[in-house]
Amino acid sequence: MSCFSSLLVLLCLYNLSFLEALNGGFSVEIIHRDSPKSPFYSSSETKFQRVSNALRRSINRGNHFSKSMMFPNTVSATVIPDLGEYLMSYAVGTPPRKVFGVLDTGSDIIWMQCEPCRNCFKQDTPVFNPSKSTTYKTIPCSSTICHSVLGTFCSSSSITKNCKYDINYGDGSFSHGDLSVETLTLGSTNGSPIPLPRTAIGCGHNNSINFKGINSGIVGLGRGPVSLINQLGSSAGWKFSYCLVPATLNSKVSSRLNFGDAAAVQGPGTVSTPLFSKPQQVFYYLTLEGFSVGRHRREFGSSLSRFGGEGNTVIDSGTTLTLLPDDVYKWLESAVSHAVKLKPVQDPNQVLGLCYKGTLDKLNIPVITAHFRGANVLLHPMNTFVEVADKVWCLAFQPTQNGFGVCGGVACARGGVAGFCGGAAVFGGAFLSRQVV
């Protein structure tokens, strides 16, 4: 069995029961941060206050994406964990301790707060104590993995010569600690727990970040060698997908994170587009060529190529809005405004630019087609508009001044699947599947 980036036997020794558990794939429930199941949930906030906060987080996150693309050689993570929209509950250690982590396709490591905690953010649940787990081990400086992960180092003054990690975020937050291996246990939706033995994690002893409540850290799903998907590796076919259900829906359907065969997107209308990678970046990139609104199509080759041509758009689980270069956004807003025969209203949050009063099914909003390389993806009104106040619906796109694009959760995954494998992004109707190599 081969492993990503030659991480050797250290990350490949999954036991037989683990491999059997992965046979056919598996799914875990993921939780929107505004769901009543979430540790971030505040009963005092209204539905529309939560929407307003999500829009703010989305715009802030877009600003940090911009900085990362402009300075790609900086050793830092761009995700701002407070901006993450979805969380996963899992267990760590033996015996297992339940923790929550923010899911993020823009981060390449799994980390959590650990004792002894020299400087930690407030966490309502007990901080993980590795000394009480029989399966916890630090990674030595001599290990291959220590030299393959961005942001790791070994201190010359350290007596133990253990591998350290150092993550710095765009807002000044950080996490420092030991790169280690530990057993993680995921709770699959079929009721059978999925143990992930000898999983590389960051055990943070010095952390400063804008978290609130129970959350313990990050679950990275990016391209880096110690992201969750790349540690699962061939056992899950390097495949994952997610189906995101809006927190505002009164639905018993849960959002899900799928691995292996369970991540497949199939059926009529399925199309695919290549994924691209970039040096020193953990993000997933697509090439967006243009848009159509109804029968009106516009190509945006030059506008969408300022950040390297191929792979001009990040697809991101932690961003609500879709962010576009300013001229691309202006054309899209104008085309939608021309097609909707109603007088626009103001966004009460003063964030989004094109809004209408009414119910979504009565506004006669046209289908918007996103033209990716080799894939025309139909975006229906639920994927292009968001309700920001009672019966006030706004176009869920925002302009940026830096010529980059981010395909956010409303457009690229709401009500559908987003997954990764084999170097292609696969769209099935309103569904998106991404697969990683």
C-alpha positions as a Markdown table, in Angstrom:
| # | Residue | x | y | z |
|---|---|---|---|---|
| 1 | Met | 0.0 | 0.0 | 0.0 |
| 2 | Ser | 1.5 | 3.4 | -1.0 |
| 3 | Cys | 1.0 | 6.6 | 1.0 |
| 4 | Phe | 0.9 | 10.2 | -0.1 |
| 5 | Ser | 4.3 | 12.0 | -0.2 |
| 6 | Ser | 6.2 | 8.9 | 0.9 |
| 7 | Leu | 5.2 | 9.1 | 4.5 |
| 8 | Leu | 6.4 | 5.5 | 5.0 |
| 9 | Val | 5.1 | 2.9 | 7.3 |
| 10 | Leu | 4.3 | 5.5 | 10.1 |
| 11 | Leu | 1.0 | 6.5 | 8.5 |
| 12 | Cys | 0.3 | 3.3 | 6.6 |
| 13 | Leu | -0.1 | 0.8 | 9.4 |
| 14 | Tyr | -3.9 | 0.7 | 9.6 |
| 15 | Asn | -5.1 | -2.6 | 11.2 |
| 16 | Leu | -7.3 | -5.1 | 9.5 |
| 17 | Ser | -10.5 | -4.1 | 11.3 |
| 18 | Phe | -9.9 | -0.5 | 10.1 |
| 19 | Leu | -9.6 | -1.6 | 6.5 |
| 20 | Glu | -12.7 | -3.7 | 6.7 |
| 21 | Ala | -14.6 | -0.8 | 8.2 |
| 22 | Leu | -13.6 | 1.3 | 5.2 |
| 23 | Asn | -14.8 | -1.3 | 2.7 |
| 24 | Gly | -17.4 | 0.4 | 0.6 |
| 25 | Gly | -16.8 | 3.8 | 2.1 |
| 26 | Phe | -18.4 | 5.5 | 5.0 |
| 27 | Ser | -20.0 | 8.8 | 6.0 |
| 28 | Val | -19.9 | 11.0 | 9.1 |
| 29 | Glu | -22.3 | 13.8 | 10.1 |
| 30 | Ile | -21.1 | 17.3 | 10.0 |
| 31 | Ile | -22.7 | 20.2 | 11.8 |
| 32 | His | -23.3 | 23.7 | 10.6 |
| 33 | Arg | -21.9 | 26.1 | 13.2 |
| 34 | Asp | -25.4 | 27.8 | 13.4 |
| 35 | Ser | -27.2 | 24.5 | 14.0 |
| 36 | Pro | -28.7 | 23.8 | 17.4 |
| 37 | Lys | -26.3 | 20.8 | 17.5 |
| 38 | Ser | -23.3 | 23.1 | 17.2 |
| 39 | Pro | -21.3 | 24.2 | 20.2 |
| 40 | Phe | -21.3 | 27.7 | 18.6 |
| 41 | Tyr | -25.1 | 27.9 | 18.6 |
| 42 | Ser | -26.7 | 30.8 | 20.4 |
| 43 | Ser | -30.4 | 30.7 | 21.1 |
| 44 | Ser | -30.4 | 34.5 | 21.6 |
| 45 | Glu | -29.5 | 35.1 | 17.9 |
| 46 | Thr | -32.2 | 35.3 | 15.3 |
| 47 | Lys | -32.0 | 33.3 | 12.0 |
| 48 | Phe | -31.1 | 36.5 | 10.2 |
| 49 | Gln | -28.5 | 37.6 | 12.7 |
| 50 | Arg | -26.8 | 34.2 | 12.0 |
| 51 | Val | -27.0 | 34.9 | 8.3 |
| 52 | Ser | -25.5 | 38.3 | 8.8 |
| 53 | Asn | -22.6 | 36.9 | 10.8 |
| 54 | Ala | -22.0 | 34.2 | 8.1 |
| 55 | Leu | -21.7 | 36.9 | 5.4 |
| 56 | Arg | -19.2 | 38.8 | 7.5 |
| 57 | Arg | -17.1 | 35.7 | 8.1 |
| 58 | Ser | -17.2 | 34.9 | 4.4 |
| 59 | Ile | -15.9 | 38.3 | 3.4 |
| 60 | Asn | -13.2 | 38.3 | 6.0 |
| 61 | Arg | -12.1 | 34.8 | 4.9 |
| 62 | Gly | -12.0 | 36.0 | 1.3 |
| 63 | Asn | -9.6 | 38.8 | 2.3 |
| 64 | His | -7.2 | 36.2 | 3.8 |
| 65 | Phe | -7.4 | 34.0 | 0.7 |
| 66 | Ser | -6.3 | 37.1 | -1.2 |
| 67 | Lys | -3.3 | 37.6 | 1.0 |
| 68 | Ser | -2.3 | 33.9 | 0.7 |
| 69 | Met | -2.4 | 34.0 | -3.1 |
| 70 | Met | -0.4 | 37.2 | -3.3 |
| 71 | Phe | 2.3 | 35.8 | -0.9 |
| 72 | Pro | 2.3 | 32.1 | -1.7 |
| 73 | Asn | 5.7 | 31.4 | -0.2 |
| 74 | Thr | 4.8 | 32.6 | 3.3 |
| 75 | Val | 4.7 | 29.7 | 5.7 |
| 76 | Ser | 1.3 | 30.3 | 7.2 |
| 77 | Ala | -2.2 | 28.9 | 7.0 |
| 78 | Thr | -4.9 | 31.1 | 5.5 |
| 79 | Val | -8.0 | 29.6 | 7.2 |
| 80 | Ile | -9.3 | 31.7 | 10.1 |
| 81 | Pro | -11.0 | 29.1 | 12.3 |
| 82 | Asp | -13.7 | 31.4 | 13.6 |
| 83 | Leu | -14.8 | 31.7 | 10.0 |
| 84 | Gly | -15.3 | 28.0 | 9.5 |
| 85 | Glu | -18.9 | 27.1 | 8.8 |
| 86 | Tyr | -19.0 | 23.3 | 9.5 |
| 87 | Leu | -17.8 | 21.2 | 12.4 |
| 88 | Met | -17.2 | 17.5 | 13.0 |
| 89 | Ser | -17.5 | 15.6 | 16.2 |
| 90 | Tyr | -14.9 | 12.9 | 16.7 |
| 91 | Ala | -13.0 | 11.2 | 19.5 |
| 92 | Val | -9.3 | 11.3 | 20.2 |
| 93 | Gly | -7.1 | 8.9 | 22.2 |
| 94 | Thr | -7.4 | 5.7 | 24.2 |
| 95 | Pro | -9.8 | 5.8 | 26.0 |
| 96 | Pro | -11.5 | 8.1 | 23.5 |
| 97 | Arg | -12.3 | 11.7 | 24.4 |
| 98 | Lys | -15.0 | 13.5 | 22.4 |
| 99 | Val | -13.9 | 16.8 | 20.7 |
| 100 | Phe | -15.2 | 19.1 | 18.0 |
| 101 | Gly | -13.1 | 20.4 | 15.1 |
| 102 | Val | -13.8 | 22.9 | 12.4 |
| 103 | Leu | -13.7 | 21.3 | 8.9 |
| 104 | Asp | -11.6 | 23.2 | 6.5 |
| 105 | Thr | -10.4 | 22.4 | 2.9 |
| 106 | Gly | -8.0 | 25.4 | 3.2 |
| 107 | Ser | -6.0 | 23.8 | 6.0 |
| 108 | Asp | -3.6 | 20.8 | 5.8 |
| 109 | Ile | -3.4 | 19.5 | 9.4 |
| 110 | Ile | -5.5 | 18.1 | 12.1 |
| 111 | Trp | -4.8 | 19.9 | 15.4 |
| 112 | Met | -6.4 | 20.3 | 18.8 |
| 113 | Gln | -5.5 | 21.9 | 22.2 |
| 114 | Cys | -3.5 | 19.7 | 24.5 |
| 115 | Glu | -2.2 | 19.6 | 28.1 |
| 116 | Pro | 0.0 | 21.0 | 29.4 |
| 117 | Cys | -1.5 | 24.2 | 28.0 |
| 118 | Arg | 0.9 | 27.1 | 28.4 |
| 119 | Asn | -1.4 | 29.5 | 26.5 |
| 120 | Cys | -4.8 | 28.3 | 25.3 |
| 121 | Phe | -8.0 | 29.8 | 24.2 |
| 122 | Lys | -11.1 | 29.1 | 26.4 |
| 123 | Gln | -12.6 | 25.7 | 25.8 |
| 124 | Asp | -15.7 | 24.6 | 27.7 |
| 125 | Thr | -14.9 | 20.9 | 27.4 |
| 126 | Pro | -11.7 | 19.4 | 29.0 |
| 127 | Val | -8.5 | 20.0 | 27.0 |
| 128 | Phe | -7.1 | 16.7 | 25.7 |
| 129 | Asn | -4.4 | 15.3 | 28.0 |
| 130 | Pro | -2.0 | 13.0 | 26.0 |
| 131 | Ser | -0.5 | 11.6 | 29.1 |
| 132 | Lys | -3.8 | 9.8 | 29.8 |
| 133 | Ser | -3.9 | 8.1 | 26.4 |
| 134 | Thr | -2.2 | 4.8 | 25.8 |
| 135 | Thr | -2.0 | 5.4 | 22.0 |
| 136 | Tyr | -0.4 | 8.9 | 22.0 |
| 137 | Lys | 3.2 | 9.2 | 20.7 |
| 138 | Thr | 5.3 | 12.2 | 19.7 |
| 139 | Ile | 7.0 | 12.1 | 16.3 |
| 140 | Pro | 10.9 | 12.3 | 16.5 |
| 141 | Cys | 12.9 | 14.8 | 14.5 |
| 142 | Ser | 14.4 | 12.0 | 12.5 |
| 143 | Ser | 11.0 | 11.0 | 11.0 |
| 144 | Thr | 10.4 | 11.5 | 7.4 |
| 145 | Ile | 7.0 | 13.0 | 8.2 |
| 146 | Cys | 8.6 | 15.7 | 10.3 |
| 147 | His | 10.4 | 17.0 | 7.2 |
| 148 | Ser | 7.5 | 16.7 | 4.8 |
| 149 | Val | 4.9 | 18.9 | 6.6 |
| 150 | Leu | 5.0 | 22.7 | 6.0 |
| 151 | Gly | 5.7 | 24.6 | 9.2 |
| 152 | Thr | 7.4 | 21.9 | 11.2 |
| 153 | Phe | 10.8 | 22.2 | 12.9 |
| 154 | Cys | 13.1 | 20.8 | 15.5 |
| 155 | Ser | 14.4 | 22.9 | 18.4 |
| 156 | Ser | 18.2 | 22.5 | 19.0 |
| 157 | Ser | 17.5 | 23.2 | 22.7 |
| 158 | Ser | 15.0 | 20.4 | 23.0 |
| 159 | Ile | 16.1 | 17.4 | 25.1 |
| 160 | Thr | 13.5 | 15.1 | 23.6 |
| 161 | Lys | 14.2 | 16.0 | 20.0 |
| 162 | Asn | 10.5 | 15.8 | 19.1 |
| 163 | Cys | 9.1 | 17.3 | 16.0 |
| 164 | Lys | 7.3 | 20.7 | 16.5 |
| 165 | Tyr | 4.7 | 22.4 | 14.3 |
| 166 | Asp | 4.0 | 26.1 | 14.0 |
| 167 | Ile | 0.9 | 27.4 | 12.3 |
| 168 | Asn | 0.2 | 31.1 | 12.0 |
| 169 | Tyr | -3.1 | 32.4 | 10.7 |
| 170 | Gly | -3.8 | 35.6 | 8.8 |
| 171 | Asp | -5.5 | 37.4 | 11.7 |
| 172 | Gly | -2.5 | 36.9 | 14.0 |
| 173 | Ser | -3.9 | 33.7 | 15.6 |
| 174 | Phe | -1.6 | 30.7 | 15.9 |
| 175 | Ser | -1.1 | 27.2 | 17.2 |
| 176 | His | 2.3 | 25.8 | 18.3 |
| 177 | Gly | 2.9 | 22.3 | 19.7 |
| 178 | Asp | 4.1 | 18.7 | 19.1 |
| 179 | Leu | 3.5 | 16.8 | 15.8 |
| 180 | Ser | 2.3 | 13.5 | 17.1 |
| 181 | Val | 0.4 | 10.3 | 16.2 |
| 182 | Glu | -2.8 | 9.3 | 18.0 |
| 183 | Thr | -5.9 | 7.2 | 17.4 |
| 184 | Leu | -8.9 | 9.2 | 16.1 |
| 185 | Thr | -12.3 | 7.7 | 16.0 |
| 186 | Leu | -15.0 | 9.0 | 13.6 |
| 187 | Gly | -18.7 | 8.2 | 14.3 |
| 188 | Ser | -20.1 | 7.0 | 11.0 |
| 189 | Thr | -23.7 | 7.5 | 10.1 |
| 190 | Asn | -24.3 | 3.7 | 10.0 |
| 191 | Gly | -23.6 | 3.6 | 13.7 |
| 192 | Ser | -20.2 | 1.8 | 13.5 |
| 193 | Pro | -17.3 | 3.9 | 14.8 |
| 194 | Ile | -14.3 | 4.2 | 12.4 |
| 195 | Pro | -11.0 | 4.0 | 14.2 |
| 196 | Leu | -8.0 | 5.8 | 12.5 |
| 197 | Pro | -4.9 | 4.5 | 14.3 |
| 198 | Arg | -1.6 | 6.3 | 14.2 |
| 199 | Thr | -3.0 | 9.4 | 12.7 |
| 200 | Ala | -0.7 | 12.4 | 12.6 |
| 201 | Ile | -2.1 | 15.3 | 14.6 |
| 202 | Gly | -0.9 | 18.6 | 16.0 |
| 203 | Cys | -1.0 | 18.6 | 19.8 |
| 204 | Gly | -1.2 | 22.4 | 20.5 |
| 205 | His | 0.3 | 23.6 | 23.8 |
| 206 | Asn | 0.4 | 27.3 | 22.8 |
| 207 | Asn | -2.7 | 28.6 | 21.0 |
| 208 | Ser | -4.3 | 31.9 | 20.4 |
| 209 | Ile | -7.4 | 32.0 | 18.3 |
| 210 | Asn | -10.9 | 33.4 | 18.0 |
| 211 | Phe | -12.8 | 30.4 | 19.1 |
| 212 | Lys | -15.9 | 30.3 | 21.3 |
| 213 | Gly | -17.2 | 27.5 | 23.4 |
| 214 | Ile | -16.5 | 23.8 | 23.0 |
| 215 | Asn | -14.5 | 23.7 | 19.8 |
| 216 | Ser | -11.0 | 22.2 | 20.2 |
| 217 | Gly | -9.2 | 22.9 | 16.9 |
| 218 | Ile | -9.1 | 22.2 | 13.1 |
| 219 | Val | -9.8 | 19.2 | 10.9 |
| 220 | Gly | -7.8 | 19.9 | 7.8 |
| 221 | Leu | -9.1 | 18.5 | 4.5 |
| 222 | Gly | -6.5 | 20.3 | 2.2 |
| 223 | Arg | -3.9 | 18.9 | -0.1 |
| 224 | Gly | -1.1 | 18.6 | 2.5 |
| 225 | Pro | 0.4 | 15.2 | 3.4 |
| 226 | Val | -1.2 | 15.1 | 6.9 |
| 227 | Ser | -4.7 | 16.3 | 6.1 |
| 228 | Leu | -7.4 | 13.9 | 7.0 |
| 229 | Ile | -8.0 | 12.7 | 3.5 |
| 230 | Asn | -4.4 | 12.1 | 2.6 |
| 231 | Gln | -3.8 | 10.2 | 5.8 |
| 232 | Leu | -6.8 | 7.9 | 4.9 |
| 233 | Gly | -5.0 | 7.6 | 1.6 |
| 234 | Ser | -5.6 | 4.5 | -0.5 |
| 235 | Ser | -7.9 | 3.0 | 2.2 |
| 236 | Ala | -10.5 | 5.6 | 1.1 |
| 237 | Gly | -9.2 | 5.9 | -2.5 |
| 238 | Trp | -8.1 | 9.4 | -1.7 |
| 239 | Lys | -11.7 | 10.4 | -2.2 |
| 240 | Phe | -14.1 | 12.5 | -0.1 |
| 241 | Ser | -17.2 | 14.5 | -0.6 |
| 242 | Tyr | -19.5 | 16.6 | 1.4 |
| 243 | Cys | -23.2 | 17.3 | 1.2 |
| 244 | Leu | -24.0 | 20.7 | 2.9 |
| 245 | Val | -27.5 | 21.3 | 4.2 |
| 246 | Pro | -28.2 | 25.0 | 5.0 |
| 247 | Ala | -28.6 | 25.6 | 8.8 |
| 248 | Thr | -31.7 | 27.7 | 8.0 |
| 249 | Leu | -33.6 | 24.8 | 6.6 |
| 250 | Asn | -36.1 | 23.1 | 8.9 |
| 251 | Ser | -35.0 | 19.7 | 7.8 |
| 252 | Lys | -34.1 | 16.5 | 9.5 |
| 253 | Val | -31.5 | 15.8 | 6.8 |
| 254 | Ser | -28.0 | 16.2 | 8.1 |
| 255 | Ser | -24.9 | 17.5 | 6.3 |
| 256 | Arg | -22.5 | 14.7 | 5.6 |
| 257 | Leu | -18.8 | 14.1 | 5.0 |
| 258 | Asn | -18.3 | 11.0 | 2.8 |
| 259 | Phe | -15.2 | 8.9 | 2.2 |
| 260 | Gly | -14.2 | 6.2 | -0.3 |
| 261 | Asp | -16.9 | 4.7 | -2.4 |
| 262 | Ala | -19.5 | 6.6 | -0.4 |
| 263 | Ala | -18.1 | 9.8 | -1.9 |
| 264 | Ala | -19.1 | 9.0 | -5.5 |
| 265 | Val | -21.3 | 11.4 | -7.4 |
| 266 | Gln | -23.2 | 9.7 | -10.2 |
| 267 | Gly | -26.3 | 10.0 | -12.3 |
| 268 | Pro | -27.7 | 11.9 | -15.3 |
| 269 | Gly | -26.2 | 15.3 | -16.0 |
| 270 | Thr | -22.9 | 14.6 | -14.2 |
| 271 | Val | -20.0 | 16.6 | -15.5 |
| 272 | Ser | -16.3 | 17.0 | -14.5 |
| 273 | Thr | -13.6 | 19.6 | -14.5 |
| 274 | Pro | -9.9 | 19.3 | -13.7 |
| 275 | Leu | -8.5 | 20.2 | -10.3 |
| 276 | Phe | -5.3 | 22.2 | -10.2 |
| 277 | Ser | -2.6 | 22.5 | -7.5 |
| 278 | Lys | -0.1 | 25.3 | -6.9 |
| 279 | Pro | 3.2 | 25.4 | -5.1 |
| 280 | Gln | 3.1 | 26.0 | -1.4 |
| 281 | Gln | -0.7 | 25.9 | -1.5 |
| 282 | Val | -3.1 | 23.4 | 0.1 |
| 283 | Phe | -6.2 | 24.7 | -1.6 |
| 284 | Tyr | -8.2 | 23.0 | -4.4 |
| 285 | Tyr | -8.4 | 25.1 | -7.6 |
| 286 | Leu | -10.7 | 25.0 | -10.5 |
| 287 | Thr | -10.6 | 26.9 | -13.8 |
| 288 | Leu | -13.7 | 29.1 | -14.1 |
| 289 | Glu | -14.1 | 30.5 | -17.7 |
| 290 | Gly | -17.4 | 32.4 | -17.5 |
| 291 | Phe | -21.1 | 32.6 | -16.7 |
| 292 | Ser | -24.4 | 32.5 | -18.5 |
| 293 | Val | -27.6 | 34.1 | -17.2 |
| 294 | Gly | -30.4 | 32.5 | -19.1 |
| 295 | Arg | -29.2 | 32.7 | -22.8 |
| 296 | His | -26.7 | 35.5 | -22.2 |
| 297 | Arg | -23.1 | 34.1 | -21.9 |
| 298 | Arg | -19.9 | 36.0 | -21.1 |
| 299 | Glu | -16.4 | 34.7 | -21.0 |
| 300 | Phe | -13.9 | 36.2 | -18.5 |
| 301 | Gly | -10.6 | 34.8 | -19.6 |
| 302 | Ser | -8.4 | 37.8 | -18.7 |
| 303 | Ser | -10.3 | 38.8 | -15.6 |
| 304 | Leu | -10.0 | 35.3 | -14.2 |
| 305 | Ser | -6.4 | 34.6 | -15.0 |
| 306 | Arg | -4.5 | 37.2 | -12.9 |
| 307 | Phe | -3.5 | 34.5 | -10.4 |
| 308 | Gly | -1.8 | 32.2 | -12.8 |
| 309 | Gly | -4.4 | 31.3 | -15.6 |
| 310 | Glu | -5.3 | 27.7 | -14.9 |
| 311 | Gly | -6.8 | 27.2 | -11.4 |
| 312 | Asn | -8.1 | 30.7 | -11.0 |
| 313 | Thr | -10.8 | 29.8 | -8.5 |
| 314 | Val | -10.6 | 28.2 | -5.0 |
| 315 | Ile | -13.4 | 25.9 | -4.0 |
| 316 | Asp | -13.8 | 26.2 | -0.2 |
| 317 | Ser | -15.9 | 24.6 | 2.5 |
| 318 | Gly | -15.5 | 27.5 | 4.9 |
| 319 | Thr | -16.8 | 30.4 | 2.7 |
| 320 | Thr | -20.5 | 31.0 | 2.4 |
| 321 | Leu | -20.5 | 33.5 | -0.5 |
| 322 | Thr | -18.9 | 33.1 | -3.9 |
| 323 | Leu | -16.3 | 35.8 | -4.5 |
| 324 | Leu | -15.5 | 37.1 | -8.0 |
| 325 | Pro | -13.2 | 39.6 | -9.7 |
| 326 | Asp | -14.9 | 43.0 | -9.7 |
| 327 | Asp | -15.7 | 43.2 | -13.4 |
| 328 | Val | -17.0 | 39.6 | -13.5 |
| 329 | Tyr | -19.3 | 40.4 | -10.5 |
| 330 | Lys | -20.6 | 43.6 | -12.1 |
| 331 | Trp | -21.6 | 41.7 | -15.3 |
| 332 | Leu | -23.3 | 39.0 | -13.4 |
| 333 | Glu | -25.2 | 41.4 | -11.2 |
| 334 | Ser | -26.3 | 43.4 | -14.2 |
| 335 | Ala | -27.4 | 40.3 | -16.1 |
| 336 | Val | -29.4 | 39.0 | -13.2 |
| 337 | Ser | -31.0 | 42.4 | -12.6 |
| 338 | His | -32.0 | 42.6 | -16.2 |
| 339 | Ala | -33.6 | 39.1 | -16.1 |
| 340 | Val | -35.6 | 39.7 | -12.9 |
| 341 | Lys | -38.4 | 42.0 | -13.7 |
| 342 | Leu | -38.7 | 43.4 | -10.2 |
| 343 | Lys | -37.5 | 46.5 | -8.4 |
| 344 | Pro | -34.4 | 45.7 | -6.2 |
| 345 | Val | -34.4 | 46.5 | -2.5 |
| 346 | Gln | -31.6 | 47.2 | -0.1 |
| 347 | Asp | -29.8 | 44.6 | 1.9 |
| 348 | Pro | -30.5 | 45.5 | 5.5 |
| 349 | Asn | -27.0 | 44.2 | 6.4 |
| 350 | Gln | -25.5 | 46.5 | 3.7 |
| 351 | Val | -23.3 | 43.7 | 2.5 |
| 352 | Leu | -24.8 | 42.2 | -0.6 |
| 353 | Gly | -25.5 | 44.3 | -3.7 |
| 354 | Leu | -28.6 | 42.9 | -5.4 |
| 355 | Cys | -31.7 | 42.0 | -3.4 |
| 356 | Tyr | -35.4 | 41.4 | -4.0 |
| 357 | Lys | -38.4 | 41.2 | -1.7 |
| 358 | Gly | -40.6 | 38.1 | -2.0 |
| 359 | Thr | -40.5 | 34.4 | -1.8 |
| 360 | Leu | -37.8 | 32.5 | -3.8 |
| 361 | Asp | -40.3 | 30.6 | -5.9 |
| 362 | Lys | -42.1 | 33.8 | -7.0 |
| 363 | Leu | -39.1 | 35.9 | -7.9 |
| 364 | Asn | -38.5 | 34.1 | -11.3 |
| 365 | Ile | -34.8 | 34.1 | -10.8 |
| 366 | Pro | -33.0 | 32.7 | -13.8 |
| 367 | Val | -30.7 | 29.7 | -13.7 |
| 368 | Ile | -27.1 | 30.8 | -13.7 |
| 369 | Thr | -24.6 | 28.5 | -15.5 |
| 370 | Ala | -21.0 | 28.5 | -14.2 |
| 371 | His | -18.7 | 27.5 | -17.1 |
| 372 | Phe | -15.8 | 25.6 | -15.7 |
| 373 | Arg | -13.2 | 24.0 | -17.9 |
| 374 | Gly | -15.1 | 21.3 | -19.6 |
| 375 | Ala | -18.1 | 21.5 | -17.3 |
| 376 | Asn | -21.2 | 23.6 | -17.4 |
| 377 | Val | -22.7 | 23.6 | -13.9 |
| 378 | Leu | -26.3 | 24.8 | -13.5 |
| 379 | Leu | -26.8 | 27.0 | -10.4 |
| 380 | His | -30.5 | 27.2 | -9.4 |
| 381 | Pro | -32.0 | 30.0 | -7.2 |
| 382 | Met | -31.2 | 28.1 | -4.0 |
| 383 | Asn | -27.5 | 28.1 | -5.1 |
| 384 | Thr | -27.3 | 31.8 | -6.0 |
| 385 | Phe | -29.6 | 33.6 | -3.5 |
| 386 | Val | -29.6 | 33.8 | 0.3 |
| 387 | Glu | -32.4 | 35.0 | 2.5 |
| 388 | Val | -30.9 | 37.9 | 4.6 |
| 389 | Ala | -34.2 | 39.1 | 6.2 |
| 390 | Asp | -37.8 | 38.1 | 6.2 |
| 391 | Lys | -38.6 | 37.6 | 2.5 |
| 392 | Val | -35.5 | 39.5 | 1.4 |
| 393 | Trp | -33.3 | 37.5 | -0.9 |
| 394 | Cys | -29.9 | 38.6 | -2.1 |
| 395 | Leu | -27.5 | 37.5 | -4.8 |
| 396 | Ala | -24.9 | 35.4 | -2.8 |
| 397 | Phe | -21.9 | 36.7 | -4.7 |
| 398 | Gln | -19.4 | 39.4 | -3.8 |
| 399 | Pro | -16.8 | 41.4 | -5.8 |
| 400 | Thr | -13.1 | 41.4 | -4.9 |
| 401 | Gln | -10.5 | 43.8 | -6.1 |
| 402 | Asn | -7.7 | 41.2 | -6.5 |
| 403 | Gly | -8.7 | 39.2 | -9.5 |
| 404 | Phe | -9.3 | 35.8 | -7.7 |
| 405 | Gly | -12.4 | 33.7 | -7.3 |
| 406 | Val | -13.7 | 31.6 | -4.4 |
| 407 | Cys | -16.6 | 29.2 | -5.0 |
| 408 | Gly | -18.4 | 29.2 | -1.7 |
| 409 | Gly | -20.8 | 26.9 | 0.0 |
| 410 | Val | -24.1 | 28.4 | -1.2 |
| 411 | Ala | -23.2 | 28.1 | -4.9 |
| 412 | Cys | -20.9 | 25.0 | -4.9 |
| 413 | Ala | -22.4 | 22.7 | -2.3 |
| 414 | Arg | -25.7 | 23.8 | -0.9 |
| 415 | Gly | -28.2 | 21.0 | -1.2 |
| 416 | Gly | -25.5 | 19.0 | -3.0 |
| 417 | Val | -22.3 | 17.1 | -2.7 |
| 418 | Ala | -18.7 | 18.5 | -2.8 |
| 419 | Gly | -16.0 | 15.9 | -3.1 |
| 420 | Phe | -12.4 | 15.2 | -4.3 |
| 421 | Cys | -10.4 | 12.5 | -6.2 |
| 422 | Gly | -8.4 | 11.6 | -9.3 |
| 423 | Gly | -7.5 | 15.2 | -10.2 |
| 424 | Ala | -11.1 | 16.1 | -11.2 |
| 425 | Ala | -14.1 | 17.9 | -9.7 |
| 426 | Val | -17.3 | 16.1 | -10.6 |
| 427 | Phe | -20.6 | 18.0 | -10.7 |
| 428 | Gly | -23.9 | 16.0 | -10.7 |
| 429 | Gly | -26.7 | 18.5 | -11.4 |
| 430 | Ala | -26.6 | 20.8 | -8.3 |
| 431 | Phe | -24.0 | 18.5 | -6.8 |
| 432 | Leu | -20.3 | 18.9 | -6.7 |
| 433 | Ser | -17.8 | 16.1 | -6.1 |
| 434 | Arg | -14.0 | 16.7 | -5.7 |
| 435 | Gln | -11.4 | 14.0 | -5.6 |
| 436 | Val | -7.8 | 14.4 | -4.4 |
| 437 | Val | -4.6 | 13.0 | -5.7 |
